[in-house]
Amino acid sequence: MKTELLREYARLAVVTGVNLQKGQKLVIRAGVDAAPFVRLLTDEAYAVGARDVIVHWSDEKITRARYLYADDDLFDSAFPWQAMMFDLLSGEGAAFLSVSSSDPAAFEGVDPDRIRRFSVAYGKANEKFYARLMASRIPWSIVAIPNEAWAKKVFPGKPTDEAVELLWNAIFDTVRIREGGDAVAEWTAHSDRLMRQARKLNDCNFRYLRYENALGTRLTVELPEGYLFAGGSEKDERGIDFIANMPTEEIFTAPKRDGVNGVVYSSKPLVLNGNLVEGISLTLTDGRITDVHADRGEEYLKAEIDVDEGAHYLGEVALVPYHSPISESGILFYDTLFDENASCHFAFGEAYPTCIKGGADLSKDELLARGINAESNTHVDFMVGTSDLSIVGVTRDGREVPVFVNGDFAI
C-alpha cells in the first residue's frame, strides 16, 4: 500500500474526521494489529498541534479467550479505571478517534449471554462518556483499516495479500482518497450535499414515514414533533465541525419511541459482536419489538435486544440511496460502518439526542417525554434498503410526499 495514500487517510481522519484543534488531546482506540496506522495518526495529530495523543489498545484474540475461559462472574462488571479514563478525558473535551479492524467471526461460538452481560456492565460504567458522545458534546469519529480475516471474508478465494490490497483499495474509494486528489476538499463538498438533503426533509414536517418493499417490509414510522434529520458534519459543544463516520452517505433522525408499527426485513447480513446474523425480521407494535427472527445468529440478535428495555425500541431512522457509491461498488463489507452506508437502515437502542430540536440540552426524562428512545446501553444498525424500496412521507397536514421511489431519493 502506497505510503502517501496512507498518510492522506491519516490526515483526513485527524483534520476532517475529529477536526482536531491545536492544544486538544486525542484519544485513539484501536486494535493492536492497527499499530502502524495508529503511528501515522499520531504523527498527523501532533502536526496539527495536539496537546497529547493517548492510545487505548485492544486485541480481539485476547478478548475472545476471556469470553471463552474467564470466570463467569467477571462479565457482570467493567474495568473502573477505563471508565474513569474515558470520563476524565471526555470531560476535558478530548477528541476520540476509533480505528475499526475487526474479524467478522471474532466471537463465533462465544456464549451470547456473556456478551450481553458484559455489554450491560460496560455501558453502565461508561454512561457519562457515551452520553457526551451521543449528544455530540465532544468530537468523535470512526475509520477502518483491513486485517487478514476481514479481507478474506470480503474477497473469498483470493490470496491473503491480494485480498488485503483489494480491501484497502475499496476503503480508499469509500473515503474519497485517490492519487492526486484532495480528500479533505472532497469531504467538505460531500458533507455540504448531505446537509442540504437533510434540510429538505426537515422542511417537510413529516408526521410519519411508510416503508414497503418486496422482501415483505410493511412498516409505519412516526416521527416526533421537532424531529431533525442530520447528515454530513456535526458540531461539538464548542461549535467545531466533525464527521462521526468515515465513510458516511446517510441522512438520519430518530423515530417516535412508541410510534413504530409493522414488520421490517433486513436486506444485508449484520456482523454483531463478532458473529454473523442473517435473514433478520422484526415485528414492532407501538414501537416495541415484539417478535425477533434471524435465519442465522438469532441467539446473538436476541441477546443484544435483551440488553435492556430501551433496546426493544428503535433509536434511528437512516436514509441512504440504493445507488450510493458504496452500494454501487457491489462489495458486501461485512462491517456496519460500510454496509449501513450502502443501504437505508434502522438502529435499535439509544437515539441521538441531537435528532430533536434542543435535544442535546435535555435530560433523559425530558427526551423520553418528547418521544425519543433515550435510555439504552446499545445502538445497533441493521440494513433494510433495497432497489424497490418505497418510502412515503405523510405530513402533519395530511399530504403524501414520495421520499424514496425504487430505492432512491425522490425529494
Secondary structure, 3 states (H helix, E strand, C coil): CCHHHHHHHHHHHHHHHCCCCCCCEEEEEEEHHHHHHHHHHHHHHHHCCCCEEEEEEECHHHHHHHHHHCCHHHHHCCCHHHHHHHHHHHHCCCEEEEEECCCCCCCCCCCHHHHHHHHHHHHHHCHHHHHHHHCCCCCEEEEECCCHHHHHHHCCCCCHHHHHHHHHHHHHHHCCCCCCCCHHHHHHHHHHHHHHHHHHHHHHCEEEEEEECCCCCEEEEECCCCECCECCCEECCCCCEECCECCCCCEEECCCCCCEEEEEECCCCEEECCEEEECCEEEEECCEEEEEECCECHHHHHHHHCCCHHHHEEEEEEECCCCCHHHHCCCCCCCHHHHHHHCCEEEEECCCHHHECCHHHCCHHHHHHCCCCCCCCCEEEEECCCCCCEEEEEECCCCEEEEEECCEECC
